[in-house]
Amino acid sequence: MAATAPQLASEAVVRPAAALRGELRLPGDKSISHRALMLALLARGTSRITGAGGGADVRSTAGMAEALGATVRRTAGEGGNVDYVVSSPGTGALDEPAVTLDCGNSGTSMRLFTGILAGQPLRTILDGDASLRRRPMARVVEPLKAMGAWLEGMAGDRPPLIVVGQGRLKAIEWATPVPSAQVKSAILLAGLSAGGTTTVRESVATRDHTERMLRARGVTVASEQDGRGGARVRVEGGMAPAAQDERVPGDPSAAAFWLVAAAIHPEAHLTLHGVGVNPTRRAIIDFLLRMGASIEEAPVGDAEGDVGEPVADLRVTSAPLSGVELEPGETAAAIDEIPVLCLAATQARGRTVIRGAGELRHKESDRIAGIVAGLSALGARIAADGDDITIEGPTTLRGTVVDSLNDHRLALTFAIAGLVAGGATTVLGADSVAISYPTFFADLERIRS
């Protein structure tokens, strides 16, 4: 057996594959799954969510919704996903939780719920695991304080985080110092409880799921580009989202691992069904195409429920790659996929330079340090200079022991590397893939030969 961790053990051994062939249906988009559950909590009535991601992060959000007074019913969905039925009393009628809200490892849960709770007349404490406790929250806390909420971290700007919300906040205009969809979304969700129009300005436009999903639920949201890659988003206060049914598309961040696997493997042909190709999330597809990857898209329409999320089947086959240079704005557009893009670059002809990746230092681990250490151990020529990463390729990778730092995106990247490396690749902390992709190793066995 090529992978010795089908039960998500703490280590997985991955051996090179002779070929990669088959079809996969991916975990439900994690970003959309989080937001669907949160908006179902804020909406009075019943919402049905089909195909939500089954990973630990989304389960944390569902548990928090329950703790705040929603009734959440779960049933097993297709391909390891989860279907939810959420009935809620709606915004302004939520329960003050008797216990600390547990975000687990999910920075999305903590940052977005902080925005939601800033506008609710409740006192709450949000906490998470050891990794989440190391992640700074100042970029969310500062604008919410400016809106009138009271927030304080028990360890400086890090969790646990106490939030004393207000039933009526003050509308603000806020320029995010570092592009972040989580920070933008937290401010917009708080803006639902503000008097007037809340505006967020970004130097680089980030993923727009929150805006699309609010509009689909009857909230007035306006967006405009500034012509330089930036954006301005406005939400009208005093509005509550309506209950709505939604089908969650496949996660493009999960798709990225298989797109790279097939692109760098010499004998590969994979089809990924029902992947979300939102223009603000598809940067990894476009970067791989720029590098020479063979990826065909077959649109299958919008996700069910008229939420405006375009979906496509992706067919990817082996192809020679060339190096690429990404500017900071481009890097920000694919920040979660940068680790696996670095792997693709190790097999590309020439130099790849990824600039302005500093946000990776504040994820579940310092992902710049982790990807440089892990790929270097595998034989790659990769180096970091501040927030910039340079990779020289192509390089023949060799199997070895690599430490994922218990970071799911690093663990997934190193497991994909094992499919093309010579000999056995042992991934430490492999069980962390359950955060976003609990069926990953089963899928790996399904498509390898």
DRENLO-9276 format. One line per field, with one value per residue (C-alpha): chain; x, z, y; residue number from 1. Coordinates in pm, 1 decimal, padded with zeros to 6 digits. Layout:
DRENLO-9276
chain c(A ...);
c1 c(X ...);
c3 c(Z ...);
c2 c(Y ...);
resi c(NUM ...);
end
This chain:
DRENLO-9276
chain c(A A A A A A A A A A A A A A A A A A A A A A A A A A A A A A A A A A A A A A A A A A A A A A A A A A A A A A A A A A A A A A A A A A A A A A A A A A A A A A A A A A A A A A A A A A A A A A A A A A A A A A A A A A A A A A A A A A A A A A A A A A A A A A A A A A A A A A A A A A A A A A A A A A A A A A A A A A A A A A A A A A A A A A A A A A A A A A A A A A A A A A A A A A A A A A A A A A A A A A A A A A A A A A A A A A A A A A A A A A A A A A A A A A A A A A A A A A A A A A A A A A A A A A A A A A A A A A A A A A A A A A A A A A A A A A A A A A A A A A A A A A A A A A A A A A A A A A A A A A A A A A A A A A A A A A A A A A A A A A A A A A A A A A A A A A A A A A A A A A A A A A A A A A A A A A A A A A A A A A A A A A A A A A A A A A A A A A A A A A A A A A A A A A A A A A A A A A A A A A A A A A A A A A A A A A A A A A A A A A A A A A A A A A A A A A A A A A A A A A A A A A A A A A A A A);
c1 c(00000.0 00140.5 -00002.5 00003.8 -00236.6 -00589.1 -00716.3 -00540.8 -00254.2 00006.5 00240.8 00176.3 00418.3 00359.4 00544.3 00571.5 00277.2 00314.7 00013.5 -00266.8 -00603.7 -00966.8 -01243.2 -01285.9 -01556.6 -01391.0 -01477.7 -01730.3 -01567.1 -01450.2 -01491.9 -01848.2 -01938.3 -01834.3 -02029.6 -02339.9 -02359.4 -02295.3 -02556.7 -02804.4 -02745.6 -02819.2 -03129.5 -03460.0 -03603.7 -03462.9 -03175.8 -03061.9 -02695.5 -02599.3 -02244.3 -02067.1 -01708.9 -01673.0 -01345.0 -01283.2 -01284.5 -01640.2 -01753.5 -01620.1 -01840.9 -02146.3 -02081.8 -02055.4 -02385.9 -02548.0 -02396.7 -02551.8 -02903.6 -02948.3 -03075.7 -02829.3 -02910.8 -02637.3 -02658.1 -02382.9 -02349.2 -02175.0 -01800.5 -01743.6 -01930.4 -02207.0 -02561.7 -02699.7 -03043.9 -03011.4 -03307.4 -03231.4 -03416.4 -03208.6 -02996.1 -03081.9 -03238.1 -02930.2 -02845.2 -02555.7 -02348.3 -02288.9 -01945.7 -01647.4 -01700.1 -01446.9 -01306.1 -01071.3 -00803.4 -01022.0 -00905.2 -01206.0 -01442.9 -01274.4 -01236.7 -01581.8 -01764.8 -01588.0 -01751.1 -02091.4 -02076.4 -01961.0 -02315.7 -02504.5 -02599.0 -02400.4 -02081.7 -01882.5 -01536.5 -01380.0 -01091.3 -00915.2 -00636.9 -00269.4 -00208.2 -00497.3 -00386.1 -00064.8 -00245.4 -00281.5 -00630.4 -00544.3 -00646.9 -01000.4 -01014.9 -00914.6 -01193.5 -01457.5 -01350.7 -01383.2 -01742.7 -01816.8 -01772.3 -01560.2 -01297.5 -00988.5 -00743.5 -00637.1 -00282.7 -00229.4 -00377.2 -00409.1 -00690.9 -00875.0 -01076.3 -01350.2 -01623.1 -01888.0 -02117.1 -02355.1 -02701.7 -02619.3 -02272.5 -02130.3 -02072.8 -01711.9 -01494.9 -01188.8 -00883.4 -00735.0 -00354.3 -00301.1 -00547.9 -00755.0 -01095.5 -01140.8 -01086.9 -01309.0 -01583.6 -01567.8 -01620.9 -01904.4 -02082.7 -02050.0 -02180.9 -02516.0 -02573.6 -02444.5 -02634.4 -02555.9 -02317.3 -02001.4 -01723.0 -01410.1 -01129.0 -00871.3 -00550.1 -00596.0 -00943.8 -00987.2 -01233.6 -01590.0 -01799.1 -01937.7 -02061.4 -02220.8 -02390.1 -02523.5 -02671.9 -02834.1 -03000.4 -03145.0 -02877.8 -02772.5 -02402.0 -02217.6 -01870.9 -01651.9 -01298.3 -01056.3 -00875.5 -00548.6 -00642.8 -00806.3 -01171.7 -01426.6 -01715.2 -02015.1 -02289.4 -02605.2 -02669.2 -02991.6 -03043.3 -03063.4 -02997.1 -03293.3 -03294.6 -03195.3 -03106.2 -02762.5 -02548.4 -02177.3 -01941.4 -01616.8 -01328.8 -01077.4 -00811.6 -00857.0 -00861.6 -00523.0 -00344.6 -00476.6 -00421.3 -00056.5 -00027.6 -00149.0 00049.2 00383.5 00330.5 00440.7 00140.1 -00170.7 -00527.5 -00770.3 -01123.0 -01238.6 -01615.5 -01813.8 -01527.6 -01600.3 -01431.4 -01526.2 -01308.6 -01163.3 -01067.4 -00942.2 -00597.2 -00424.4 -00586.6 -00474.1 -00118.6 -00084.1 -00216.5 00042.0 00308.6 00189.5 -00045.3 -00308.1 -00638.4 -00975.9 -01287.1 -01640.7 -01887.7 -02178.9 -02369.5 -02403.9 -02433.0 -02790.9 -02976.8 -02885.1 -02592.4 -02389.2 -02097.8 -01978.4 -01889.5 -01697.7 -01559.1 -01180.8 -00982.2 -00605.8 -00332.9 00046.1 00228.3 00573.1 00578.0 00782.9 00867.7 00653.2 00690.3 00410.2 00377.5 00239.0 -00115.6 -00113.1 00029.3 -00249.4 -00508.9 -00382.4 -00238.6 -00376.1 -00244.8 00108.2 00262.7 00146.5 00233.5 00589.2 00584.6 00474.3 00762.2 01017.7 00921.3 00904.2 01179.1 01350.9 01303.2 00979.5 00960.8 00668.2 00672.7 00489.7 00391.3 00424.3 00064.7 00177.7 00377.9 00053.3 -00140.3 -00162.3 00218.0 00485.6 00416.1 00709.1 00952.9 00764.6 00750.4 01114.7 01230.2 01010.9 01080.9 01452.6 01458.6 01300.7 01581.9 01427.4 01624.6 01408.7 01491.5 01311.1 01429.0 01198.9 00849.5 00967.6 01020.2 01244.8 01245.1 01483.9 01361.0 01327.7 01462.4 01446.3 01283.8 01388.8 01175.0 01260.2 01094.3 00922.2 00750.9 00416.8 00424.1 00070.3 -00040.4 -00294.5 -00184.3 00178.8 00082.6 -00122.8 00158.9 00422.9 00194.6 00150.4 00528.5 00557.9 00376.0 00667.9 00964.1 01201.9 01150.7 00925.9 00815.6 00710.2 00482.9 00480.4 00157.2 -00042.8 -00358.9 -00382.1 -00538.3 -00866.1 -00885.0 -00987.4 -00977.6 -01051.7 -01091.1 -00763.1 -00569.2 -00865.0 -00887.9 -00514.5 -00547.8 -00846.1 -00658.9 -00306.0 -00163.9);
c3 c(00000.0 -00096.3 00193.5 00534.8 00692.7 00562.8 00918.2 00938.3 01158.8 01272.1 00996.8 00635.8 00399.6 00034.1 -00246.1 -00609.3 -00835.1 -01176.5 -01297.7 -01169.7 -01332.0 -01232.6 -01121.8 -00788.5 -00614.4 -00369.2 -00020.0 -00016.9 -00037.0 00315.7 00283.2 00153.8 00407.5 00695.2 00561.2 00480.3 00841.7 00979.9 00761.2 00846.0 01211.1 01142.0 00933.2 01106.1 00990.2 00834.3 00586.5 00415.9 00321.8 00092.7 00039.1 00311.4 00383.1 00636.5 00785.8 01145.0 01070.6 00936.2 01223.8 01460.6 01294.3 01315.0 01685.9 01749.6 01571.3 01802.1 02110.3 02002.3 01985.0 01641.7 01594.5 01367.1 01216.4 01031.1 00785.6 00587.2 00237.3 -00078.2 -00077.5 00291.0 00285.8 00528.2 00470.4 00731.2 00824.7 01039.6 01219.6 01396.8 01585.8 01385.2 01456.7 01777.4 01930.1 01970.0 02300.8 02514.2 02529.9 02869.1 02758.0 02567.4 02190.7 02056.2 01714.8 01709.0 01447.3 01238.1 01194.3 00967.7 01246.7 01496.8 01277.2 01114.6 01434.4 01603.3 01345.4 01393.0 01772.1 01774.2 01664.7 01902.2 02258.4 02408.1 02601.9 02452.7 02471.6 02162.6 02195.3 01988.6 01985.1 02053.6 01690.0 01676.1 02003.5 01829.6 01549.2 01582.7 01584.5 01598.2 01235.7 01324.2 01673.3 01571.8 01318.4 01540.2 01831.8 01600.1 01539.0 01912.5 02021.2 02323.0 02253.7 02435.9 02388.5 02700.7 02560.8 02391.8 02040.2 02050.3 02165.0 02386.8 02278.4 02483.9 02279.6 02436.5 02148.6 02093.8 01946.4 01737.9 01602.9 01429.5 01054.8 00947.6 00638.9 00687.8 00471.4 00539.4 00581.2 00449.7 00202.0 00392.7 00305.9 00669.4 00797.0 00523.8 00601.0 00975.7 00917.1 00668.4 00904.1 01186.2 00946.0 00933.4 01285.8 01220.2 01157.0 00802.6 00540.5 00634.1 00374.6 00340.2 00108.4 -00012.0 -00204.5 -00358.2 -00409.6 -00201.5 -00234.1 -00246.9 -00111.2 00174.1 -00062.5 -00304.0 -00028.8 00147.7 -00178.9 -00243.7 00095.8 00033.5 00189.3 -00001.6 -00083.9 -00342.2 -00481.9 -00719.3 -00852.7 -00836.6 -01163.2 -00984.2 -00855.4 -00541.3 -00442.5 -00228.7 -00071.7 00105.6 00312.6 00439.0 00810.2 00977.9 00749.8 00829.3 00578.8 00478.0 00522.2 00202.9 00072.5 -00077.9 -00247.8 -00173.0 -00470.4 -00450.6 -00283.0 -00530.1 -00257.9 -00233.8 -00613.1 -00623.6 -00484.9 -00759.3 -01029.8 -00929.0 -00886.8 -01241.2 -01390.7 -01251.4 -01285.8 -01622.4 -01652.8 -01527.1 -01634.0 -01363.9 -01369.8 -01074.6 -01061.9 -00947.9 -00849.3 -00759.1 -01007.1 -00850.7 -01017.1 -00677.5 -00600.3 -00931.6 -00925.0 -00872.9 -01194.4 -01387.5 -01249.2 -01344.8 -01693.9 -01719.6 -01627.8 -01910.5 -01731.3 -01937.5 -01763.8 -01939.0 -01783.2 -01851.8 -01683.2 -01505.9 -01408.4 -01076.6 -00746.5 -00661.2 -00473.1 -00704.2 -00488.5 -00788.6 -00745.7 -01085.7 -01095.2 -01347.1 -01402.7 -01440.2 -01652.9 -01601.7 -01773.9 -01757.7 -01913.7 -01904.1 -01682.0 -01688.0 -01403.0 -01326.9 -01133.8 -00904.6 -00772.4 -00417.9 -00539.8 -00735.6 -00438.3 -00215.4 -00459.7 -00408.5 -00059.0 00059.6 -00250.7 -00244.2 -00069.1 -00339.3 -00610.9 -00471.4 -00526.3 -00887.5 -00931.6 -00826.4 -01141.2 -01372.2 -01607.1 -01489.1 -01192.9 -01006.1 -00780.9 -00542.3 -00389.6 -00088.4 00080.2 00434.3 00520.6 00514.2 00831.5 01026.1 00923.0 01114.6 01102.3 00950.9 00607.8 00441.8 00682.5 00664.2 00285.2 00244.1 00502.9 00371.6 00001.0 00070.2 00256.0 -00052.4 -00268.6 -00405.3 -00464.8 -00273.9 -00056.5 00119.4 00140.7 00381.6 00241.1 -00106.1 -00215.6 -00502.5 -00655.1 -00923.3 -01132.0 -01243.3 -00957.3 -00903.1 -00564.3 -00328.6 -00061.7 00297.3 00627.1 00616.0 00900.8 00820.3 01148.0 01196.4 00921.2 00686.8 00373.5 00427.8 00496.2 00175.2 -00025.2 00100.4 00034.6 -00326.6 -00351.8 -00247.7 -00565.2 -00780.2 -00539.8 -00559.4 -00276.9 00024.9 00161.1 00526.8 00618.5 00989.4 01121.5 00838.5 01049.3 01019.2 00673.7 00861.5 00913.3 00549.8 00359.8 00577.1 00276.9 00112.4 00162.3 00048.3 -00264.7 -00319.9 -00321.1 -00556.4 -00836.2 -00810.7 -00975.1);
c2 c(00000.0 00338.6 00534.6 00372.4 00621.8 00561.5 00616.6 00954.2 00840.4 01092.1 00969.9 00872.5 00701.4 00788.3 00610.7 00723.5 00642.7 00480.2 00681.2 00905.3 00840.0 00874.5 01108.1 01284.9 01483.0 01717.3 01840.7 02121.6 02464.2 02543.7 02920.7 02888.2 02617.4 02845.2 03139.0 02934.5 02816.1 03164.5 03331.1 03054.0 03145.2 03513.3 03435.7 03378.3 03045.2 02729.7 02699.2 02379.1 02343.8 02056.6 01935.0 02132.6 02035.6 01756.1 01880.7 01981.6 02355.8 02353.5 02132.5 02399.8 02661.7 02433.2 02376.0 02748.9 02809.4 02553.5 02716.5 03048.2 02905.9 02749.9 02396.8 02220.5 01880.3 01690.0 01402.7 01233.9 01376.4 01262.4 01197.6 01262.7 01593.5 01690.2 01816.0 02057.0 02182.3 02495.1 02654.6 02981.7 03257.8 03504.1 03808.1 03993.5 03681.3 03461.5 03296.6 03408.1 03088.6 02932.5 02807.9 02939.7 02915.4 02665.2 02760.4 02461.5 02529.3 02758.7 03116.2 03177.1 03077.5 03306.9 03613.2 03600.7 03514.8 03806.7 04032.8 03869.5 03885.4 04248.3 04337.9 04107.1 04215.9 03928.3 03864.0 03578.0 03425.8 03270.8 03028.7 02764.7 02511.4 02584.3 02677.6 02924.7 03082.1 03187.7 03371.7 03751.4 03903.5 04274.7 04336.4 04226.4 04375.5 04729.2 04801.4 04637.4 04855.6 05155.6 05044.4 05047.6 04686.0 04596.0 04331.2 04215.2 03930.9 03750.0 03726.6 04061.7 04044.5 03666.1 03433.8 03366.8 03669.7 03835.1 04006.6 04229.3 04311.4 04600.1 04582.8 04889.1 04962.0 05267.1 05246.3 05305.0 05321.9 05101.7 05043.5 04700.4 04734.2 04378.4 04221.2 03963.8 03821.0 03720.9 04075.0 04221.9 03970.1 04034.4 04407.4 04350.9 04110.2 04361.3 04624.1 04443.0 04573.1 04925.9 05245.6 05356.8 05223.5 05034.8 05042.3 04829.6 04939.1 04685.4 04748.3 04402.6 04258.2 03939.8 03651.1 03777.4 03488.7 03698.6 03968.8 03720.6 03524.0 03833.1 03960.6 03623.8 03653.0 03998.7 04222.1 04535.1 04505.4 04715.4 04643.3 04836.8 04796.0 05086.9 05007.8 04925.5 04579.8 04711.9 04723.3 04904.6 04710.2 04865.2 04703.3 04868.8 04836.8 04736.1 04437.1 04066.4 03786.9 03572.0 03195.3 03017.1 02672.9 02630.6 02368.8 02414.3 02369.0 02171.2 02351.5 02500.7 02494.1 02116.3 02092.1 02267.6 01962.3 01733.8 01995.3 02015.8 01637.5 01573.0 01861.8 01741.2 01366.0 01219.5 00984.1 01161.2 01228.1 01341.9 01484.1 01694.7 01733.9 02037.0 02269.4 02630.5 02865.9 03199.0 03467.7 03562.1 03200.1 03062.4 03223.6 02886.9 02758.5 03064.6 03050.8 02684.1 02763.3 03041.1 02783.1 02557.7 02317.8 02136.3 02215.3 02208.2 02361.3 02243.6 02483.3 02317.1 02631.1 02810.4 02630.6 02540.9 02812.3 03103.6 03212.5 03321.1 03080.7 02951.0 02580.5 02367.7 02021.1 02039.2 01794.5 01803.5 01601.9 01585.2 01879.4 02041.4 02349.8 02669.1 02904.7 03207.3 03532.9 03649.1 04001.9 04059.1 04120.7 03796.4 03607.7 03739.2 03605.3 03248.7 03270.8 02933.4 02756.6 02901.3 02595.4 02352.3 02605.5 02596.6 02220.3 02271.8 02516.7 02253.3 02058.8 02362.1 02469.3 02786.5 03015.4 03085.3 03390.8 03441.4 03788.5 03926.9 03599.1 03734.9 03645.4 03279.9 03339.6 03392.3 03081.0 02752.0 02755.3 02975.7 02830.2 03005.2 02840.7 02510.3 02483.9 02588.5 02332.6 02051.0 02093.7 02146.2 01813.7 01655.4 01793.9 02112.4 02429.4 02675.3 02974.5 03255.8 03615.7 03792.2 03745.3 03636.3 03274.9 03165.3 02816.6 02687.3 02396.6 02134.0 01922.6 01547.8 01499.9 01222.6 01062.3 01145.2 01237.2 01576.9 01759.8 01923.2 02120.9 01984.4 02223.5 02064.5 02248.8 02151.3 01789.0 01776.3 01935.6 01692.6 01394.2 01509.0 01547.2 01184.1 01078.3 01199.3 01168.0 00874.4 00625.7 00666.8 01004.9 01004.5 01294.2 01376.4 01525.9 01369.9 01356.4 01734.9 01686.3 01625.3 02002.0 02054.2 01723.6 01417.7 01182.8 01286.6 00963.7 00755.0 00971.9 00934.9 00556.5 00578.8 00756.4 00616.3 00304.0);
resi c(1 2 3 4 5 6 7 8 9 10 11 12 13 14 15 16 17 18 19 20 21 22 23 24 25 26 27 28 29 30 31 32 33 34 35 36 37 38 39 40 41 42 43 44 45 46 47 48 49 50 51 52 53 54 55 56 57 58 59 60 61 62 63 64 65 66 67 68 69 70 71 72 73 74 75 76 77 78 79 80 81 82 83 84 85 86 87 88 89 90 91 92 93 94 95 96 97 98 99 100 101 102 103 104 105 106 107 108 109 110 111 112 113 114 115 116 117 118 119 120 121 122 123 124 125 126 127 128 129 130 131 132 133 134 135 136 137 138 139 140 141 142 143 144 145 146 147 148 149 150 151 152 153 154 155 156 157 158 159 160 161 162 163 164 165 166 167 168 169 170 171 172 173 174 175 176 177 178 179 180 181 182 183 184 185 186 187 188 189 190 191 192 193 194 195 196 197 198 199 200 201 202 203 204 205 206 207 208 209 210 211 212 213 214 215 216 217 218 219 220 221 222 223 224 225 226 227 228 229 230 231 232 233 234 235 236 237 238 239 240 241 242 243 244 245 246 247 248 249 250 251 252 253 254 255 256 257 258 259 260 261 262 263 264 265 266 267 268 269 270 271 272 273 274 275 276 277 278 279 280 281 282 283 284 285 286 287 288 289 290 291 292 293 294 295 296 297 298 299 300 301 302 303 304 305 306 307 308 309 310 311 312 313 314 315 316 317 318 319 320 321 322 323 324 325 326 327 328 329 330 331 332 333 334 335 336 337 338 339 340 341 342 343 344 345 346 347 348 349 350 351 352 353 354 355 356 357 358 359 360 361 362 363 364 365 366 367 368 369 370 371 372 373 374 375 376 377 378 379 380 381 382 383 384 385 386 387 388 389 390 391 392 393 394 395 396 397 398 399 400 401 402 403 404 405 406 407 408 409 410 411 412 413 414 415 416 417 418 419 420 421 422 423 424 425 426 427 428 429 430 431 432 433 434 435 436 437 438 439 440 441 442 443 444 445 446 447 448 449);
end
